Amino acid sequence: MSRLGDLGARLYRGEVGYDFVGKRKFWYAISVLITIAAIAGLAVRGLNMGIEFKGGAVFNTPKTSISVAAAQDHAEEASGHDAIVQKLGNGGLRIQVTELNTAQADKVQAQLSKDLNIPQEKINADLVGPSWGKQIANKAWMGLGIFMILVVIYLAIAFEWRMAVAALIALIHDLTITVGVYALVGFEVTPGTVIGLLTILGYSLYDTVVVFDSLKEGSKDITKQTRFTYSEVANRSINSTLVRSINTTVVALLPVAGLLFIGGGVLGAGMLNDISLSLFVGLAAGAYSSIFIATPLVADLKEREPSIRALKKRVLAKRKAAAAKGEAPDFSDENPGEPRGAEPEDGEPSERDIPPAAAVAGPRSHGGRGRGRPSGKRR
């Protein structure tokens, strides 16, 4: 088995782990820096809104030997506005010129016919009004608002309000980064971009809910034990679902990357760029936020509860007393979320024999029902 495959198997079995929650301030700082860069890109460069939102004309030509650069120069000279020119698969050109009315579009079409040496009747001209794009934008904002409200209500009912707040912050984080990347890269914002942005919300929320479900099960009756703090249980939940999150994200990113780099870059398909860039950035940001933002935020909010703070004091006091005596703490309490009376398999050490640090670093798989084992002591 390769090293990467072996590491994935050990993560899944709960033999190794990473303290995501313990290092949450570092990940918060990275997210803040990325968000600031995204907002700065929006403020400085702004979004390159497509013709559907600004209004204008689209001219499609038959197969021609005119280069894209030359056609762009001719179009901008004829219209007096910026133009976007794309090479089509049939050898023709697609020329977009914003902010043109019907009379101006006719003049530009006639001038392009002369400059490109193409009969005017063979150049198809389509006018797009800005009101259509505004309708799409308004409906998109409405759909986004309804989605956010329903997400908060569902998570508050299915889990608790702290998880709903954390998930909402993670979603806003993902959208901000995706929109900021669009501003920095300068890709055109089209209805396809809007579709991509709405699509990534579901992907982002999926990974977050998977971790929350594991956390909900693992923290059941947590105040009745003195083995782990809430933050440690949250960290175990992240680790227990880490491989699943990575696998689902990679599998989703591969076809999207194909659309973006092959379909958009090699084939020059504009609509594929619009959709695939938002999906690619959104999926990556969603996987990041579900691991490094959402669950650590839940732990921060939960640690403010008096009962959870009291639990943390008891756990730390117990460990401090055991350390002063030079002995391992007495882990006689049942682990939260674990069936009482469960015993390890023959020949396997119990988690009761694992020191606190190793227990936190080595989460159990399957939402807290498996048995973690110290690395290197497996029989």
C-alpha positions as CSV (number, residue, x, y, z in Angstrom):
1,M,0.0,0.0,0.0
2,S,1.3,3.5,-0.8
3,R,2.2,5.9,2.0
4,L,-0.8,8.1,1.1
5,G,-3.1,5.1,1.1
6,D,-1.7,3.8,4.3
7,L,-2.2,7.2,6.0
8,G,-5.8,7.3,4.8
9,A,-6.4,3.8,6.2
10,R,-4.9,4.7,9.6
11,L,-7.0,7.9,9.7
12,Y,-10.1,5.8,9.0
13,R,-9.3,3.3,11.6
14,G,-8.6,6.1,14.2
15,E,-4.9,5.2,14.7
16,V,-3.7,8.7,13.9
17,G,-5.2,12.2,13.9
18,Y,-4.6,15.9,13.8
19,D,-5.7,18.5,16.4
20,F,-7.8,20.7,14.1
21,V,-9.8,22.3,16.9
22,G,-6.8,22.9,19.1
23,K,-5.1,24.9,16.3
24,R,-8.3,26.7,15.3
25,K,-6.9,30.2,15.8
26,F,-4.3,29.5,13.1
27,W,-7.0,28.4,10.6
28,Y,-9.2,31.4,11.6
29,A,-6.3,33.7,10.7
30,I,-5.8,32.0,7.3
31,S,-9.6,32.4,6.6
32,V,-9.5,36.0,7.6
33,L,-6.6,36.7,5.3
34,I,-8.2,35.0,2.4
35,T,-11.5,36.8,3.0
36,I,-9.7,40.2,3.2
37,A,-8.0,39.4,-0.1
38,A,-11.3,38.5,-1.7
39,I,-13.0,41.6,-0.4
40,A,-10.1,43.7,-1.6
41,G,-10.4,42.2,-5.1
42,L,-14.0,43.1,-5.1
43,A,-13.4,46.6,-4.0
44,V,-10.5,47.3,-6.3
45,R,-11.3,45.4,-9.5
46,G,-14.9,44.7,-9.1
47,L,-16.8,42.0,-10.9
48,N,-16.7,41.7,-14.7
49,M,-20.4,41.5,-15.3
50,G,-21.4,39.8,-18.5
51,I,-23.6,41.1,-21.3
52,E,-26.7,39.5,-19.7
53,F,-26.4,42.0,-16.8
54,K,-25.2,45.1,-18.6
55,G,-27.1,44.7,-21.8
56,G,-25.6,44.9,-25.3
57,A,-25.3,42.9,-28.5
58,V,-23.8,39.6,-29.5
59,F,-22.5,39.0,-33.0
60,N,-21.8,35.5,-34.4
61,T,-19.8,35.2,-37.6
62,P,-19.4,32.2,-39.9
63,K,-16.0,30.5,-40.2
64,T,-13.3,33.1,-40.8
65,S,-9.5,33.4,-40.8
66,I,-9.6,36.6,-38.8
67,S,-7.7,36.3,-35.5
68,V,-9.4,36.9,-32.2
69,A,-7.1,39.9,-31.4
70,A,-7.8,41.5,-34.8
71,A,-11.6,41.0,-34.4
72,Q,-11.5,42.5,-31.0
73,D,-9.7,45.6,-32.2
74,H,-12.2,46.1,-35.1
75,A,-15.2,45.6,-32.7
76,E,-14.0,48.1,-30.1
77,E,-13.2,50.6,-32.9
78,A,-16.6,50.2,-34.5
79,S,-18.6,50.4,-31.2
80,G,-16.5,52.6,-28.9
81,H,-16.9,50.0,-26.1
82,D,-14.9,47.1,-24.8
83,A,-15.5,43.9,-26.7
84,I,-15.1,40.2,-25.8
85,V,-14.2,37.9,-28.7
86,Q,-14.2,34.1,-28.5
87,K,-13.3,31.5,-31.1
88,L,-16.1,29.1,-31.7
89,G,-15.8,25.4,-32.5
90,N,-16.9,25.8,-36.1
91,G,-14.2,28.4,-36.8
92,G,-16.5,31.4,-36.4
93,L,-16.3,34.2,-33.9
94,R,-18.6,35.3,-31.0
95,I,-18.2,39.0,-30.4
96,Q,-19.8,40.6,-27.3
97,V,-20.2,44.4,-27.1
98,T,-21.9,45.8,-24.0
99,E,-24.2,48.8,-23.7
100,L,-25.5,48.9,-27.3
101,N,-29.0,49.8,-28.3
102,T,-30.7,48.6,-31.5
103,A,-29.6,51.5,-33.7
104,Q,-26.0,51.2,-32.5
105,A,-26.0,47.5,-32.9
106,D,-27.0,47.9,-36.6
107,K,-24.2,50.3,-37.2
108,V,-21.6,48.0,-35.5
109,Q,-22.9,45.0,-37.5
110,A,-22.4,46.9,-40.8
111,Q,-18.9,48.1,-39.8
112,L,-17.9,44.6,-38.8
113,S,-19.1,43.3,-42.1
114,K,-16.7,45.7,-43.8
115,D,-13.7,45.2,-41.5
116,L,-14.0,41.4,-41.3
117,N,-14.9,41.0,-45.0
118,I,-18.0,39.0,-44.2
119,P,-21.4,39.6,-45.8
120,Q,-23.6,41.5,-43.3
121,E,-26.5,39.0,-43.6
122,K,-24.2,36.2,-42.5
123,I,-23.4,38.0,-39.2
124,N,-26.1,37.1,-36.7
125,A,-26.8,39.9,-34.2
126,D,-28.7,39.3,-30.9
127,L,-29.7,42.1,-28.6
128,V,-29.7,41.5,-24.8
129,G,-31.5,44.0,-22.5
130,P,-30.1,44.7,-19.0
131,S,-33.5,44.1,-17.4
132,W,-33.2,40.4,-18.1
133,G,-30.0,40.2,-16.2
134,K,-31.4,42.2,-13.3
135,Q,-34.3,39.8,-13.1
136,I,-31.9,36.8,-12.9
137,A,-29.8,38.6,-10.2
138,N,-32.9,39.4,-8.1
139,K,-34.2,35.9,-8.3
140,A,-30.8,34.5,-7.4
141,W,-30.6,36.8,-4.3
142,M,-34.1,35.7,-3.4
143,G,-33.2,32.0,-3.8
144,L,-30.0,32.5,-1.8
145,G,-31.9,34.2,1.0
146,I,-34.5,31.5,1.2
147,F,-31.9,28.8,1.1
148,M,-30.0,30.4,4.0
149,I,-33.1,30.7,6.1
150,L,-34.2,27.1,5.5
151,V,-30.6,25.9,6.3
152,V,-30.6,27.7,9.6
153,I,-34.0,26.4,10.6
154,Y,-33.2,22.8,9.7
155,L,-29.9,22.8,11.5
156,A,-31.3,24.5,14.5
157,I,-34.0,21.8,14.7
158,A,-32.0,18.7,13.7
159,F,-28.9,19.7,15.7
160,E,-28.8,23.0,17.7
161,W,-28.6,26.8,17.0
162,R,-24.8,26.9,17.5
163,M,-24.3,24.5,14.6
164,A,-26.8,26.5,12.5
165,V,-24.8,29.7,13.1
166,A,-21.5,28.0,12.4
167,A,-22.8,26.5,9.1
168,L,-24.2,29.9,8.1
169,I,-20.8,31.5,8.7
170,A,-19.1,28.8,6.7
171,L,-21.5,29.3,3.8
172,I,-20.9,33.0,3.7
173,H,-17.2,32.3,3.9
174,D,-17.3,30.1,0.8
175,L,-19.4,32.5,-1.2
176,T,-17.2,35.4,-0.3
177,I,-14.0,33.6,-1.4
178,T,-15.6,32.4,-4.7
179,V,-16.9,35.8,-5.6
180,G,-13.5,37.3,-4.7
181,V,-11.6,34.9,-6.9
182,Y,-13.9,35.9,-9.8
183,A,-13.0,39.5,-9.2
184,L,-9.2,38.8,-8.9
185,V,-9.2,36.5,-12.0
186,G,-11.4,38.8,-14.0
187,F,-13.7,36.0,-15.4
188,E,-17.0,37.2,-16.8
189,V,-20.0,36.9,-14.5
190,T,-22.8,35.3,-16.4
191,P,-26.0,33.4,-15.5
192,G,-23.8,30.3,-15.6
193,T,-21.8,31.8,-12.7
194,V,-25.0,32.4,-10.7
195,I,-25.9,28.7,-11.2
196,G,-22.5,27.6,-10.1
197,L,-22.6,29.8,-7.0
198,L,-26.0,28.3,-6.0
199,T,-24.8,24.8,-6.7
200,I,-21.8,25.0,-4.4
201,L,-24.0,25.8,-1.4
202,G,-25.2,22.2,-1.3
203,Y,-21.8,20.7,-1.6
204,S,-20.4,23.0,1.1
205,L,-23.3,22.1,3.5
206,Y,-23.0,18.4,2.9
207,D,-19.5,18.0,4.4
208,T,-20.5,20.2,7.3
209,V,-23.6,18.2,8.2
210,V,-21.6,15.0,8.1
211,V,-19.2,16.3,10.7
212,F,-22.0,17.8,12.8
213,D,-23.9,14.4,12.8
214,S,-20.7,12.7,14.1
215,L,-20.3,15.4,16.7
216,K,-23.9,15.2,17.8
217,E,-23.6,11.5,18.4
218,G,-20.1,11.7,20.0
219,S,-21.2,14.5,22.5
220,K,-24.3,12.7,23.7
221,D,-24.3,12.8,27.6
222,I,-20.8,14.4,27.4
223,T,-21.2,16.0,30.9
224,K,-21.6,12.6,32.5
225,Q,-17.9,11.7,31.9
226,T,-14.6,13.3,32.7
227,R,-12.4,11.8,30.0
228,F,-12.7,14.4,27.2
229,T,-13.6,18.1,26.8
230,Y,-16.2,19.1,24.2
231,S,-13.4,20.5,22.0
232,E,-11.6,17.2,22.1
233,V,-14.8,15.3,21.1
234,A,-15.3,17.8,18.3
235,N,-11.8,17.2,17.1
236,R,-12.4,13.5,17.1
237,S,-15.5,14.0,15.0
238,I,-13.5,15.9,12.4
239,N,-10.9,13.2,12.2
240,S,-13.4,10.4,12.0
241,T,-15.0,11.9,8.9
242,L,-11.8,13.3,7.4
243,V,-11.2,10.6,4.8
244,R,-14.8,10.7,3.7
245,S,-14.6,14.5,3.3
246,I,-11.4,14.3,1.3
247,N,-12.6,11.5,-0.9
248,T,-15.9,13.2,-1.8
249,T,-14.2,16.5,-2.5
250,V,-11.5,15.0,-4.7
251,V,-14.1,13.0,-6.7
252,A,-16.2,16.1,-7.2
253,L,-13.2,18.3,-8.1
254,L,-11.8,16.0,-10.8
255,P,-14.6,16.4,-13.3
256,V,-15.0,20.1,-12.5
257,A,-11.3,20.5,-13.1
258,G,-11.7,18.8,-16.4
259,L,-14.4,21.2,-17.4
260,L,-12.3,24.2,-16.2
261,F,-8.9,23.4,-17.6
262,I,-9.8,21.2,-20.6
263,G,-13.2,22.4,-21.6
264,G,-12.6,26.0,-20.8
265,G,-8.9,26.4,-21.4
266,V,-8.2,24.1,-24.3
267,L,-11.6,24.1,-26.1
268,G,-12.3,27.7,-25.3
269,A,-15.9,27.1,-24.2
270,G,-16.9,30.3,-22.4
271,M,-20.0,28.9,-20.6
272,L,-17.9,26.1,-19.2
273,N,-15.5,28.6,-17.7
274,D,-18.4,30.5,-16.1
275,I,-19.8,27.4,-14.3
276,S,-16.7,25.4,-13.6
277,L,-14.6,28.2,-12.0
278,S,-17.3,28.9,-9.4
279,L,-17.8,25.1,-8.8
280,F,-14.0,24.5,-8.5
281,V,-13.3,27.3,-6.1
282,G,-16.6,26.7,-4.2
283,L,-16.0,23.0,-3.7
284,A,-12.4,23.6,-2.4
285,A,-13.6,26.4,-0.1
286,G,-16.5,24.3,1.1
287,A,-14.2,21.3,2.1
288,Y,-11.9,23.7,3.9
289,S,-14.6,25.5,5.8
290,S,-16.3,22.3,7.0
291,I,-13.1,21.0,8.5
292,F,-11.3,24.2,9.7
293,I,-14.1,26.7,10.3
294,A,-17.6,25.2,11.0
295,T,-16.8,22.6,13.6
296,P,-14.2,24.7,15.5
297,L,-16.7,27.5,15.6
298,V,-19.2,25.1,17.2
299,A,-16.6,24.2,19.8
300,D,-16.0,27.8,20.5
301,L,-19.7,28.6,21.0
302,K,-20.3,25.4,23.0
303,E,-17.4,26.1,25.4
304,R,-19.2,29.2,26.5
305,E,-21.9,27.1,28.2
306,P,-21.5,26.9,32.0
307,S,-22.0,23.1,32.0
308,I,-19.3,22.6,29.2
309,R,-16.9,25.0,31.0
310,A,-17.4,23.1,34.2
311,L,-16.8,19.8,32.3
312,K,-13.5,21.2,31.0
313,K,-12.4,22.2,34.5
314,R,-13.2,18.7,35.8
315,V,-11.3,17.0,33.0
316,L,-8.2,19.2,33.3
317,A,-8.3,18.9,37.1
318,K,-8.4,15.1,36.9
319,R,-5.5,15.0,34.5
320,K,-3.5,17.5,36.6
321,A,-4.1,15.4,39.7
322,A,-3.1,12.2,37.9
323,A,0.1,13.9,36.5
324,A,1.0,15.1,40.0
325,K,0.9,11.5,41.2
326,G,2.9,10.3,38.2
327,E,0.1,8.0,37.0
328,A,-2.3,7.9,34.1
329,P,-5.8,9.3,34.8
330,D,-8.5,6.9,35.7
331,F,-10.7,6.7,32.6
332,S,-13.5,4.8,34.3
333,D,-16.2,6.9,32.7
334,E,-17.8,5.7,29.6
335,N,-16.9,7.6,26.4
336,P,-19.7,9.9,25.2
337,G,-21.6,8.4,22.4
338,E,-20.3,4.9,23.1
339,P,-22.6,2.1,24.2
340,R,-22.1,1.2,27.8
341,G,-20.5,-2.1,28.5
342,A,-18.7,-2.3,25.2
343,E,-15.5,-4.1,25.4
344,P,-12.5,-4.1,23.0
345,E,-11.8,-7.0,20.7
346,D,-9.5,-9.7,22.0
347,G,-5.9,-8.6,21.9
348,E,-6.7,-5.0,21.3
349,P,-5.9,-2.3,23.9
350,S,-8.8,-0.3,25.2
351,E,-9.1,3.5,24.9
352,R,-9.2,3.6,28.7
353,D,-5.4,2.8,28.5
354,I,-4.7,5.7,26.1
355,P,-3.4,8.9,27.6
356,P,-5.5,12.0,26.9
357,A,-3.2,13.5,24.2
358,A,-3.1,10.3,22.3
359,A,-6.9,9.9,22.6
360,V,-7.5,13.3,21.1
361,A,-4.9,12.8,18.3
362,G,-6.3,9.4,17.5
363,P,-10.1,9.6,16.9
364,R,-12.3,6.7,16.5
365,S,-14.0,6.0,13.2
366,H,-17.7,5.6,12.5
367,G,-19.0,8.6,14.5
368,G,-17.5,7.5,17.8
369,R,-18.5,3.8,17.8
370,G,-15.1,2.3,16.9
371,R,-12.1,1.7,19.1
372,G,-9.1,4.0,18.6
373,R,-5.7,2.3,19.1
374,P,-2.3,3.9,19.8
375,S,-0.1,3.9,16.7
376,G,2.5,1.2,16.7
377,K,0.7,-1.0,19.3
378,R,-1.6,-2.8,17.0
379,R,-1.5,-6.6,17.2
